[in-house]
Amino acid sequence: RRVELETIAVGSGRVPYPALHAVDHEFFDRPKVVGTPNVGIIFFDRASSISSAQIQAAEKHFDAIIVGSAWNAQVLKEKGLRGIPIHTVLQGVNASLFASRGGRPDALRE
């Protein structure tokens, strides 16, 4: 167990615990500490920010990806992410505070 903690402290190696990694929408590089499972978490707002090279890197370096919206999951699937599971964690939107670009608060419910 001490070696595992030293691995985490040094910032590189493999640990027998789940590892959650915040993934930058520009890089899906191999994390320095690799867990079991190794899970990437990404939230993005532009489909154009995800490339085929990033999809290949995600499939190579992660056992699963967590995204912040159904739209994020759809974009990753459309870009070709099929080799690992995509899990969606919905955050929700308070429609009384935020309106769609069309100005209709009820449009968010559609």
N, C-alpha and C positions, 0 to 999 in steps of 0.2 A: 504494500500500500504506500509506503514511503516513496518508492521509486515512481509510482504513478503521480503522486503529489509533486515530486520534483519535475516530472515531465510537464505537468501543467504550469508550474512556476517558471520553467525555462521557456515554455511557449512552443514546444515542438514534440512530436512523437505520437504514439497511439495509446489510448486509454480504453478500458473495458466498460465505459459508461456512455450514455447518450451524450452527444455533443450538438448543441444548437449554434449555428453560425449565421450572423447577420451578413447577407450577401449584397454587395454593391451591385447595382444594375449594370455596371460597366465591367465587372470582373466576377467570374465564377471559378477563381483559382482554387487549387487545393489548399485547404486550411492547414495551418502548422500543427495544430492538435487535432487528431482524427479520433472520433469516438465510434461506439458501436451501439446504435446506429449513428451515422453522420448525417445531420439534417441541415439544409440551408433554408434560411428564411428571407424572403424578398417581397417588398412592396414597391411597385413602380407605377408611374402615371403616363408613360408613353410606350406604345407597342414598338415604335421604331428604335427604342433603346435596347432591345433584345436582339442579338444576332445569332446566326446558326452556330458560330464558333462558341458562343456562350452556352447554347443548349448542349452541345457536345461536351463542354467542360462540366456542366452541371451533372450530366449523366455519368461522367467519369469519376467525379469527386464526391458525390452525395448519394445517400441511400433513399432520400426523399426530399421534397421541397414543400415548404409551407408558404402560402401566399395570402395576401390580405383582402382579396375580393374574388368573386366568381369571374370577373373580367380578366384579372391577372391569370387565373387558371386557364381560361379560354385562350388567351394570347400565347401562353407557353405551349399549349397543345397545338395551336395553329402554327407555331414556329417549329414544331416537330418534337417536343419533349414527350417521349413515350416510354423510355427505358426505366423510369423511376416514378413512384407515385407522387401525385400533387395533392396536397391537403389544403383546404380553404378554411381560414379562420375569419369569419365575418365580424366586422367591427360595428356595423350599423351606422345609420345616419339619422340625426334628429331633424325630421322634416319641418318642425316648427322653427328651427334656426337656419336651415339651409334650403335654398330654392334652386331648381334647375336653371340652366342658362335661359330657358324660355320664360322664366319668371313665374311658373306655376308650381307652387309647393306640392300639389298633389301629383305632379309628374314623377316625383321620386318613388311613388308607390306603384307605378305602372311597371 
